[in-house]
Amino acid sequence: MSNEEIKTNFIHDIIDADLASGKRTQIVTRFPPEPNGYLHIGHAKAICLDFGTAEKYNGKCHLRFDDTNPEAEDEEYVQAIQDDIKWLGFDWGENLFWASNYFDQMYSYAVELIKKGKAYVCELSQEAFKDYRGIPTEPGKEPPGRQNTIEENLALFEKMKNGEFEDGACVLRARIDMASPNLHLRDPALYRIKRAHHHNTGDTWCIYPMYDFAHCIEDSIEGVTHSMCTLEFEVHRPLYDWILQTLEIFQPQQIEFSRLNLTYTVMSKRKLLELVNEKLVDGWDDPRMPTLCGMRRRGFTAAAIRNFCGILGATKVESISEIELFESIVRDDLNETSPRAMAVLDPIKVVLENYPEDQTETFELPNHPKKEELGTRTVPFSRELFIERNDYIDVPPNNKYKGFFVGREVRLRGAYLATCTAVEKDADGNVVFIACTYDPKTKGGSAPDGRKVKGTIHWVSAKHAVDAEIRSYDRLFTEENPLADKEKDFKEFIDPQSLEISTAKIEPVLAQAVPSSRFQFERIGYFCADLDHTPEAPVYNRTLTLRAPRK
């Protein structure tokens, strides 16, 4: 992504002012995922903003795993997060960090807060903790232990670290203001007891820092200049600043922006995990999921996602973006980059009765109508073909219909002109095959006498066709906002028809494609070879139809 492609926003205005005033001389940002799930398109906006801003100002963007909650973390997520960021087109270089690398320093800072009289050990239960904290419009109650001496708190905190208390028996709290209208300043918890094996530190610790305490310290240690996060952290910013100012250490600037929300989608990792664990989808990379790995498997491109995030920009206004806009951007990108090929999803057979039975021809067809650099492919042609069932009709509804009916001449894409002479139907009235004659003088699809035909249809040679599994994906939910109705479980709005599986006839080049190859199936839509795809058993995922469906 070039500097020119990165649009200015209010965050960049702040950075410009900091550079102009000399407050900052080098820009350092960070993307701080928790390794407790796969990244989704909402994270893509933050990734593009964090890494894109660093690129714009020739600075650095750190990838830092906020691994302060070992019970929910997994090495699988760690690797997946790195893969997704690289797929989006960004790289952190040598700047890979872990919150757990700073656990010793965080513990020392906690001890320092106790020595300053700014932290104490509280033995309230979780329910009592909330009760004492109160509500924003009324002051909270002073918790027991708030008046402990520094020595008492140091001893209690040492016992917490040494495992002399049960999980949940007590927490270390900041001593700030129990009457503050901001609940996050009412003596928030800084450390809790949690006997859980950590992927990085093993069983060294049985106490772990809370996110709000750890995050600002991580930013400070790494020299982050501008710590960008979503709007729900705006009320946490006073605590972020209080911790750093009280410890008298380097203070980055936290800046909040609105998160990316998308219609017909949920973005909560907890809810996405529900879908996975309850097997309502086929894993995190199910092509109906808003995860980056799911979108990649479906055939969405990294360029389209980056473009979408760039168009949305960074603002302070919470909104929900229409999925139609996103899909339109994806279509535009796929239209430019996808080779063309022919596939028949609902086949009926055409027999060219005047074509030699034992003859096979090949045609060189362009892979893209406007991009010669994408080359050509060889397509076999024979007496029997498959075409789409809806490319024949007994009686056309109007003069705009461009397929076959008896007596109609149609162009077979890149091959010949052919005329329908008769059809054969079964006892139920379904067309079994269509009889046609072809004009051998129209090789390539044009008539030497200059006559015009009304329609052009795609086809696949029956002799050479390969059967392929087609997974037609649609939006996972039937409602624009599945979370809007608080009285219902969001899973009630899952569309049972969001995945339909069928068998198609495809031209041979599509069988030989490598997994993740994208194509436009002519006149049908955009498709991507699935990770399960092999030449012997081709599988294609429908990315999108050629045009947006009508509402």
C-alpha positions as CSV (number, residue, x, y, z in Angstrom):
1,M,0.0,0.0,0.0
2,S,1.6,3.3,-1.1
3,N,1.4,6.5,0.9
4,E,-0.8,8.0,-1.7
5,E,-3.4,5.2,-1.2
6,I,-3.7,5.9,2.5
7,K,-6.4,8.5,3.0
8,T,-6.1,11.2,5.6
9,N,-8.4,11.0,8.6
10,F,-8.7,12.7,12.0
11,I,-6.1,10.4,13.5
12,H,-3.6,11.4,10.8
13,D,-4.5,15.1,11.6
14,I,-3.4,14.4,15.2
15,I,-0.2,12.8,14.1
16,D,0.6,15.6,11.7
17,A,0.2,18.1,14.5
18,D,2.4,16.0,16.8
19,L,5.1,15.8,14.2
20,A,4.9,19.5,13.4
21,S,5.1,20.5,17.1
22,G,8.1,18.1,17.7
23,K,6.1,16.1,20.3
24,R,6.9,13.0,18.2
25,T,9.7,12.4,15.7
26,Q,9.0,8.8,14.8
27,I,5.6,7.2,14.6
28,V,5.1,3.8,16.2
29,T,1.7,2.0,16.1
30,R,0.7,-1.5,17.1
31,F,-1.9,-4.1,16.3
32,P,-2.6,-6.0,19.6
33,P,-4.8,-9.1,19.0
34,E,-5.8,-11.4,21.7
35,P,-5.0,-15.0,20.5
36,N,-8.4,-16.3,21.5
37,G,-10.0,-16.6,18.1
38,Y,-9.6,-15.9,14.4
39,L,-9.5,-12.4,12.9
40,H,-12.6,-11.1,11.1
41,I,-13.3,-8.2,8.7
42,G,-13.7,-5.9,11.7
43,H,-10.1,-6.5,12.6
44,A,-9.1,-5.8,9.0
45,K,-10.1,-2.2,9.5
46,A,-7.9,-1.9,12.6
47,I,-5.0,-3.7,10.7
48,C,-5.3,-1.4,7.7
49,L,-5.3,1.6,10.0
50,D,-2.5,0.5,12.3
51,F,-0.1,-0.8,9.6
52,G,-1.3,1.7,7.0
53,T,-0.6,4.7,9.3
54,A,2.9,3.4,10.1
55,E,3.6,3.0,6.4
56,K,2.3,6.5,5.6
57,Y,4.7,8.1,8.1
58,N,7.6,5.7,7.5
59,G,7.2,4.4,11.0
60,K,6.8,1.0,12.6
61,C,3.8,-1.1,13.4
62,H,4.2,-3.8,16.1
63,L,2.3,-7.0,16.1
64,R,1.8,-7.7,19.8
65,F,-0.2,-10.6,21.1
66,D,-2.1,-9.6,24.2
67,D,-1.8,-13.0,25.9
68,T,-2.9,-12.1,29.4
69,N,-5.8,-14.6,29.6
70,P,-4.3,-18.1,29.1
71,E,-7.6,-20.0,29.5
72,A,-8.9,-18.7,26.2
73,E,-5.7,-18.6,24.2
74,D,-4.4,-21.2,21.7
75,E,-1.3,-21.5,19.4
76,E,-3.7,-22.2,16.5
77,Y,-5.0,-18.7,16.8
78,V,-1.5,-17.2,17.0
79,Q,-0.5,-18.8,13.7
80,A,-3.8,-18.0,12.0
81,I,-3.5,-14.3,13.0
82,Q,-0.1,-14.0,11.5
83,D,-1.2,-15.7,8.3
84,D,-4.2,-13.4,8.0
85,I,-2.2,-10.2,8.4
86,K,0.3,-11.3,5.8
87,W,-2.5,-12.2,3.4
88,L,-3.9,-8.7,3.8
89,G,-0.5,-7.4,2.6
90,F,1.2,-6.2,5.8
91,D,4.3,-7.3,7.6
92,W,5.6,-6.4,11.1
93,G,9.2,-7.4,10.2
94,E,11.2,-7.9,13.5
95,N,8.5,-6.2,15.6
96,L,6.7,-9.2,17.0
97,F,6.0,-8.9,20.7
98,W,4.1,-10.7,23.5
99,A,2.4,-9.2,26.5
100,S,3.7,-12.2,28.5
101,N,7.3,-11.1,27.8
102,Y,6.6,-8.2,30.1
103,F,5.0,-10.1,33.0
104,D,8.0,-9.5,35.3
105,Q,8.0,-5.8,34.5
106,M,4.2,-5.6,35.0
107,Y,4.5,-7.2,38.4
108,S,7.2,-4.7,39.4
109,Y,5.0,-1.8,38.4
110,A,2.1,-3.3,40.4
111,V,4.4,-3.4,43.5
112,E,5.4,0.2,42.7
113,L,1.8,1.3,42.7
114,I,1.3,-0.4,46.1
115,K,4.4,1.4,47.5
116,K,3.0,4.7,46.2
117,G,-0.3,3.9,48.1
118,K,-2.1,3.7,44.8
119,A,-3.0,0.0,44.9
120,Y,-4.4,-2.5,47.4
121,V,-5.5,-6.1,47.8
122,C,-9.3,-6.6,47.9
123,E,-10.9,-9.8,49.1
124,L,-14.5,-9.0,48.0
125,S,-16.3,-11.6,45.9
126,Q,-17.0,-10.8,42.3
127,E,-20.7,-10.1,43.2
128,A,-19.7,-7.9,46.1
129,F,-17.1,-6.1,43.9
130,K,-19.9,-5.0,41.6
131,D,-22.2,-4.1,44.4
132,Y,-19.6,-1.8,46.1
133,R,-18.7,-0.2,42.8
134,G,-22.3,0.9,42.3
135,I,-23.8,2.8,39.4
136,P,-22.5,5.9,37.5
137,T,-25.1,8.3,39.1
138,E,-24.3,7.3,42.7
139,P,-21.0,7.0,44.4
140,G,-19.7,3.6,45.2
141,K,-18.9,2.3,48.7
142,E,-15.4,2.1,50.1
143,P,-14.3,-1.6,49.9
144,P,-12.8,-3.5,52.8
145,G,-9.1,-3.4,52.6
146,R,-8.9,0.0,51.0
147,Q,-7.3,1.3,54.2
148,N,-4.8,-1.5,54.5
149,T,-1.3,-0.3,55.1
150,I,1.3,-0.4,52.3
151,E,3.1,-3.2,54.2
152,E,-0.1,-5.2,54.5
153,N,-0.8,-4.9,50.8
154,L,2.7,-5.8,49.8
155,A,2.5,-9.0,51.9
156,L,-0.9,-9.9,50.5
157,F,0.1,-9.3,47.0
158,E,3.2,-11.5,47.6
159,K,0.9,-14.2,48.8
160,M,-1.2,-13.9,45.7
161,K,1.9,-14.4,43.6
162,N,3.0,-17.3,45.6
163,G,-0.3,-19.2,45.2
164,E,-1.4,-18.9,48.8
165,F,-5.0,-17.9,47.9
166,E,-7.6,-19.8,45.9
167,D,-8.6,-18.5,42.4
168,G,-10.9,-15.6,42.8
169,A,-10.2,-15.1,46.5
170,C,-8.8,-11.6,46.0
171,V,-7.6,-9.1,43.4
172,L,-5.2,-6.2,43.3
173,R,-7.1,-3.0,42.8
174,A,-6.0,0.5,41.9
175,R,-6.9,3.2,44.5
176,I,-8.4,6.0,42.4
177,D,-11.9,7.3,43.2
178,M,-14.9,5.3,44.3
179,A,-17.1,8.3,43.6
180,S,-16.0,8.8,40.0
181,P,-18.9,8.9,37.4
182,N,-16.6,6.7,35.3
183,L,-17.0,3.2,36.7
184,H,-13.6,2.3,35.2
185,L,-12.0,4.6,37.7
186,R,-13.7,3.2,40.7
187,D,-10.7,1.2,41.9
188,P,-10.5,-1.2,39.0
189,A,-8.9,-4.6,39.3
190,L,-5.3,-4.8,38.1
191,Y,-4.4,-8.4,38.9
192,R,-6.4,-11.6,39.4
193,I,-5.6,-15.1,40.5
194,K,-5.9,-17.6,37.7
195,R,-4.2,-21.0,37.9
196,A,-3.9,-21.7,34.2
197,H,-1.1,-23.0,32.1
198,H,0.3,-20.3,29.8
199,H,1.5,-21.1,26.3
200,N,4.6,-18.8,26.8
201,T,5.3,-18.7,30.5
202,G,4.1,-22.2,31.5
203,D,3.2,-22.4,35.2
204,T,5.5,-19.6,36.3
205,W,2.6,-17.4,37.2
206,C,-0.7,-18.0,39.0
207,I,-1.7,-14.3,38.9
208,Y,-2.2,-12.4,35.6
209,P,-2.6,-8.7,34.8
210,M,-6.0,-7.4,33.7
211,Y,-6.2,-6.1,30.2
212,D,-6.5,-2.5,31.1
213,F,-3.4,-2.6,33.3
214,A,-1.3,-4.6,30.9
215,H,-2.2,-2.8,27.6
216,C,-1.0,0.6,28.5
217,I,2.2,-0.7,30.0
218,E,2.9,-2.8,26.9
219,D,2.4,0.3,24.7
220,S,4.7,2.3,27.0
221,I,7.5,-0.3,27.1
222,E,7.5,-0.6,23.3
223,G,7.5,3.2,22.7
224,V,4.2,3.2,20.9
225,T,3.3,6.8,20.0
226,H,-0.3,6.5,19.0
227,S,-2.4,3.6,20.4
228,M,-5.5,3.3,18.2
229,C,-8.5,1.3,19.4
230,T,-12.2,1.2,18.9
231,L,-14.7,3.5,20.5
232,E,-15.7,1.2,23.4
233,F,-12.3,1.9,24.9
234,E,-12.9,5.6,25.1
235,V,-14.2,5.4,28.7
236,H,-11.1,3.3,29.5
237,R,-8.7,6.1,28.4
238,P,-8.7,7.9,31.7
239,L,-7.5,4.7,33.4
240,Y,-4.9,4.2,30.6
241,D,-3.5,7.7,31.3
242,W,-3.8,7.4,35.1
243,I,-1.7,4.2,35.2
244,L,1.1,5.6,33.1
245,Q,1.1,9.0,34.8
246,T,1.1,7.5,38.2
247,L,4.0,5.2,37.3
248,E,5.7,8.2,35.6
249,I,6.7,6.2,32.5
250,F,6.4,7.0,28.8
251,Q,2.8,7.8,27.8
252,P,1.5,7.0,24.3
253,Q,-1.7,8.7,23.1
254,Q,-4.7,6.5,22.9
255,I,-7.1,7.5,20.1
256,E,-10.5,5.8,19.5
257,F,-12.3,5.2,16.2
258,S,-15.5,3.5,15.3
259,R,-15.5,-0.2,14.7
260,L,-16.5,-1.8,11.4
261,N,-20.0,-3.3,11.6
262,L,-21.6,-5.1,8.6
263,T,-25.2,-6.0,7.9
264,Y,-26.2,-9.6,7.9
265,T,-23.2,-10.4,10.1
266,V,-22.1,-10.7,13.7
267,M,-18.6,-9.6,14.7
268,S,-18.4,-10.8,18.3
269,K,-15.6,-13.5,18.6
270,R,-17.6,-15.0,21.4
271,K,-20.7,-15.4,19.1
272,L,-18.6,-16.7,16.2
273,L,-17.1,-19.3,18.6
274,E,-20.6,-20.3,19.5
275,L,-21.3,-21.0,15.8
276,V,-18.2,-23.0,15.5
277,N,-18.6,-25.0,18.7
278,E,-22.3,-25.8,18.0
279,K,-21.3,-26.9,14.5
280,L,-23.7,-24.4,12.9
281,V,-20.9,-23.6,10.5
282,D,-18.1,-25.8,9.2
283,G,-15.3,-24.2,11.3
284,W,-13.7,-20.7,11.5
285,D,-12.9,-20.8,7.8
286,D,-16.5,-21.6,6.7
287,P,-17.0,-19.2,3.7
288,R,-20.2,-17.8,5.3
289,M,-18.2,-16.5,8.3
290,P,-16.9,-12.9,8.4
291,T,-13.5,-14.2,9.4
292,L,-10.6,-13.4,7.1
293,C,-9.8,-17.1,6.6
294,G,-13.5,-17.7,5.7
295,M,-13.5,-14.8,3.2
296,R,-10.3,-16.0,1.7
297,R,-11.7,-19.5,1.3
298,R,-14.8,-18.0,-0.3
299,G,-12.8,-16.1,-2.8
300,F,-12.8,-12.5,-1.6
301,T,-9.6,-10.8,-2.3
302,A,-7.3,-9.0,0.1
303,A,-7.2,-6.0,-2.2
304,A,-11.0,-5.6,-2.1
305,I,-11.0,-5.8,1.7
306,R,-8.3,-3.2,2.0
307,N,-10.2,-1.0,-0.5
308,F,-13.4,-1.4,1.6
309,C,-11.6,-0.4,4.8
310,G,-10.1,2.6,3.0
311,I,-13.4,3.8,1.8
312,L,-14.9,3.5,5.3
313,G,-12.0,5.4,6.8
314,A,-11.6,6.3,10.5
315,T,-14.3,8.3,12.2
316,K,-15.9,8.7,15.6
317,V,-19.4,7.8,14.3
318,E,-20.8,4.4,15.1
319,S,-22.6,3.0,12.1
320,I,-23.4,-0.3,10.3
321,S,-22.1,-0.6,6.7
322,E,-24.2,-2.3,4.1
323,I,-22.9,-5.6,2.9
324,E,-24.0,-4.6,-0.6
325,L,-21.3,-2.0,-0.7
326,F,-18.7,-4.5,0.4
327,E,-19.9,-7.1,-2.2
328,S,-19.9,-4.4,-4.9
329,I,-16.2,-3.6,-4.2
330,V,-15.4,-7.4,-4.3
331,R,-17.2,-7.7,-7.6
332,D,-15.3,-4.8,-9.1
333,D,-12.0,-6.4,-8.0
334,L,-12.9,-9.9,-9.2
335,N,-14.1,-8.5,-12.5
336,E,-10.7,-7.1,-13.2
337,T,-8.6,-10.0,-11.9
338,S,-10.5,-13.2,-12.5
339,P,-9.9,-15.4,-15.6
340,R,-13.0,-16.5,-17.4
341,A,-14.0,-20.1,-17.9
342,M,-17.2,-22.0,-18.7
343,A,-19.3,-24.1,-16.3
344,V,-22.8,-25.3,-16.5
345,L,-24.6,-25.5,-13.2
346,D,-28.0,-26.9,-14.3
347,P,-27.2,-28.9,-17.4
348,I,-29.3,-30.1,-20.3
349,K,-27.7,-31.7,-23.3
350,V,-27.5,-30.3,-26.8
351,V,-26.9,-32.6,-29.8
352,L,-25.5,-31.0,-33.0
353,E,-27.0,-33.5,-35.3
354,N,-25.0,-32.4,-38.4
355,Y,-21.7,-32.4,-36.5
356,P,-19.5,-35.5,-37.1
357,E,-19.9,-38.0,-34.3
358,D,-16.2,-38.8,-34.0
359,Q,-14.9,-35.3,-34.4
360,T,-13.3,-33.1,-31.7
361,E,-12.1,-29.6,-32.1
362,T,-10.3,-27.1,-29.9
363,F,-10.8,-23.4,-29.6
364,E,-8.4,-20.9,-28.1
365,L,-10.5,-18.6,-26.0
366,P,-9.3,-15.5,-24.1
367,N,-9.1,-15.8,-20.3
368,H,-10.3,-12.2,-20.0
369,P,-12.1,-9.9,-22.5
370,K,-9.9,-6.9,-21.7
371,K,-6.6,-8.3,-20.3
372,E,-4.5,-9.9,-23.0
373,E,-1.8,-10.5,-20.3
374,L,-4.0,-13.2,-18.8
375,G,-3.5,-15.3,-21.9
376,T,-5.8,-17.8,-23.5
377,R,-6.9,-21.4,-22.8
378,T,-7.7,-24.4,-25.0
379,V,-11.4,-25.5,-24.9
380,P,-12.5,-28.8,-26.5
381,F,-15.7,-28.9,-28.6
382,S,-17.7,-31.9,-29.7
383,R,-21.0,-33.1,-31.1
384,E,-22.7,-33.2,-27.7
385,L,-22.6,-30.2,-25.4
386,F,-24.1,-29.2,-22.1
387,I,-25.8,-25.8,-21.7
388,E,-27.8,-24.2,-18.9
389,R,-31.4,-25.4,-18.6
390,N,-32.6,-21.8,-18.6
391,D,-31.0,-21.2,-22.0
392,Y,-33.9,-23.1,-23.6
393,I,-37.6,-22.1,-23.4
394,D,-40.6,-23.3,-25.4
395,V,-42.1,-19.9,-25.8
396,P,-39.9,-16.8,-25.1
397,P,-41.5,-14.3,-22.7
398,N,-40.4,-11.3,-24.8
399,N,-38.0,-10.3,-27.5
400,K,-35.2,-9.8,-24.9
401,Y,-34.8,-13.6,-24.3
402,K,-31.5,-14.6,-25.8
403,G,-31.5,-18.4,-25.4
404,F,-32.7,-21.3,-27.6
405,F,-36.3,-22.0,-28.7
406,V,-37.3,-24.0,-31.7
407,G,-36.2,-22.1,-34.8
408,R,-33.8,-19.7,-32.9
409,E,-30.2,-19.4,-33.9
410,V,-27.8,-18.7,-31.0
411,R,-24.0,-18.2,-30.8
412,L,-22.1,-20.8,-28.8
413,R,-19.4,-18.8,-27.1
414,G,-16.3,-18.7,-29.3
415,A,-17.3,-21.7,-31.4
416,Y,-20.2,-21.7,-33.9
417,L,-23.7,-20.5,-34.5
418,A,-26.3,-23.2,-33.9
419,T,-30.1,-23.4,-34.5
420,C,-32.5,-25.3,-32.4
421,T,-34.6,-27.7,-34.5
422,A,-36.4,-29.8,-31.9
423,V,-36.5,-30.9,-28.3
424,E,-37.2,-34.2,-26.6
425,K,-39.1,-34.3,-23.3
426,D,-39.8,-36.9,-20.7
427,A,-43.2,-38.0,-19.5
428,D,-43.3,-35.1,-17.0
429,G,-42.6,-32.5,-19.7
430,N,-39.0,-31.9,-18.7
431,V,-36.6,-31.3,-21.6
432,V,-34.2,-34.3,-22.0
433,F,-32.1,-32.9,-24.8
434,I,-32.2,-30.2,-27.5
435,A,-31.6,-31.1,-31.1
436,C,-29.7,-28.4,-33.1
437,T,-27.8,-27.9,-36.3
438,Y,-24.6,-25.9,-36.5
439,D,-23.3,-23.8,-39.3
440,P,-19.7,-24.9,-40.1
441,K,-19.0,-21.6,-41.8
442,T,-19.3,-19.7,-38.6
443,K,-16.2,-21.1,-36.8
444,G,-15.3,-18.7,-34.0
445,G,-18.8,-17.6,-33.6
446,S,-19.3,-15.1,-36.4
447,A,-21.1,-15.5,-39.8
448,P,-19.3,-14.6,-43.0
449,D,-22.5,-13.2,-44.5
450,G,-22.7,-10.7,-41.6
451,R,-26.0,-12.0,-40.2
452,K,-26.6,-11.1,-36.5
453,V,-27.8,-13.4,-33.8
454,K,-29.6,-12.2,-30.7
455,G,-27.9,-14.3,-28.0
456,T,-24.6,-15.8,-26.9
457,I,-24.6,-18.7,-24.5
458,H,-21.8,-20.7,-22.8
459,W,-21.4,-24.4,-23.1
460,V,-19.2,-27.4,-22.1
461,S,-18.3,-30.3,-24.3
462,A,-20.1,-33.4,-22.9
463,K,-17.3,-35.7,-23.9
464,H,-14.7,-33.6,-22.0
465,A,-16.8,-32.2,-19.2
466,V,-15.7,-32.8,-15.6
467,D,-18.2,-33.1,-12.8
468,A,-17.5,-30.6,-10.0
469,E,-19.1,-30.0,-6.6
470,I,-20.5,-26.5,-6.4
471,R,-21.0,-25.0,-2.9
472,S,-23.3,-22.0,-3.4
473,Y,-22.8,-19.7,-0.4
474,D,-25.1,-16.9,0.6
475,R,-25.4,-14.6,3.6
476,L,-25.5,-16.6,6.9
477,F,-28.3,-14.6,8.4
478,T,-31.7,-13.6,7.2
479,E,-31.8,-10.3,9.2
480,E,-29.7,-7.2,8.6
481,N,-28.9,-7.0,12.3
482,P,-29.2,-10.5,13.9
483,L,-28.5,-8.9,17.3
484,A,-31.2,-6.2,17.2
485,D,-33.9,-8.3,18.8
486,K,-32.7,-8.8,22.4
487,E,-35.5,-11.2,23.1
488,K,-34.2,-13.7,20.6
489,D,-31.1,-15.8,20.2
490,F,-29.1,-14.5,17.2
491,K,-28.8,-18.1,15.9
492,E,-32.5,-18.1,15.2
493,F,-31.8,-15.9,12.2
494,I,-29.4,-18.3,10.5
495,D,-30.6,-18.9,6.9
496,P,-30.9,-22.7,6.4
497,Q,-30.4,-22.1,2.7
498,S,-27.2,-20.2,3.1
499,L,-25.3,-23.2,1.6
500,E,-26.6,-25.2,-1.3
501,I,-24.6,-28.0,-2.8
502,S,-25.0,-29.2,-6.4
503,T,-23.0,-30.8,-9.2
504,A,-21.9,-28.9,-12.3
505,K,-20.3,-29.7,-15.6
506,I,-17.0,-27.7,-16.0
507,E,-14.4,-27.3,-18.7
508,P,-11.2,-29.3,-18.1
509,V,-9.0,-26.2,-17.2
510,L,-11.2,-25.7,-14.1
511,A,-10.5,-29.2,-12.9
512,Q,-6.7,-28.5,-13.1
513,A,-6.8,-25.3,-11.2
514,V,-4.9,-25.1,-7.9
515,P,-6.9,-24.5,-4.6
516,S,-7.8,-20.8,-4.0
517,S,-7.8,-20.0,-7.8
518,R,-10.5,-17.6,-8.7
519,F,-12.6,-17.6,-11.9
520,Q,-15.6,-15.9,-13.4
521,F,-17.9,-18.6,-14.6
522,E,-19.2,-16.9,-17.7
523,R,-22.7,-15.5,-17.3
524,I,-23.0,-17.1,-13.8
525,G,-20.8,-15.5,-11.2
526,Y,-17.4,-15.6,-9.4
527,F,-16.1,-18.9,-8.0
528,C,-13.1,-20.0,-6.1
529,A,-11.5,-23.5,-6.1
530,D,-11.9,-24.7,-2.5
531,L,-9.1,-25.9,-0.3
532,D,-10.6,-29.4,-0.8
533,H,-10.3,-29.1,-4.6
534,T,-8.3,-31.7,-6.5
535,P,-8.3,-32.5,-10.3
536,E,-9.9,-35.8,-9.5
537,A,-12.6,-34.3,-7.3
538,P,-13.1,-30.6,-8.2
539,V,-14.8,-28.4,-5.6
540,Y,-15.8,-24.7,-6.2
541,N,-17.2,-22.2,-3.8
542,R,-19.5,-19.5,-5.2
543,T,-18.0,-16.2,-4.1
544,L,-20.7,-13.9,-5.5
545,T,-23.2,-13.8,-8.3
546,L,-22.4,-11.5,-11.2
547,R,-24.8,-8.9,-10.0
548,A,-26.3,-8.0,-6.7
549,P,-29.5,-9.8,-6.0
550,R,-32.6,-7.6,-6.0
551,K,-34.0,-6.8,-2.5
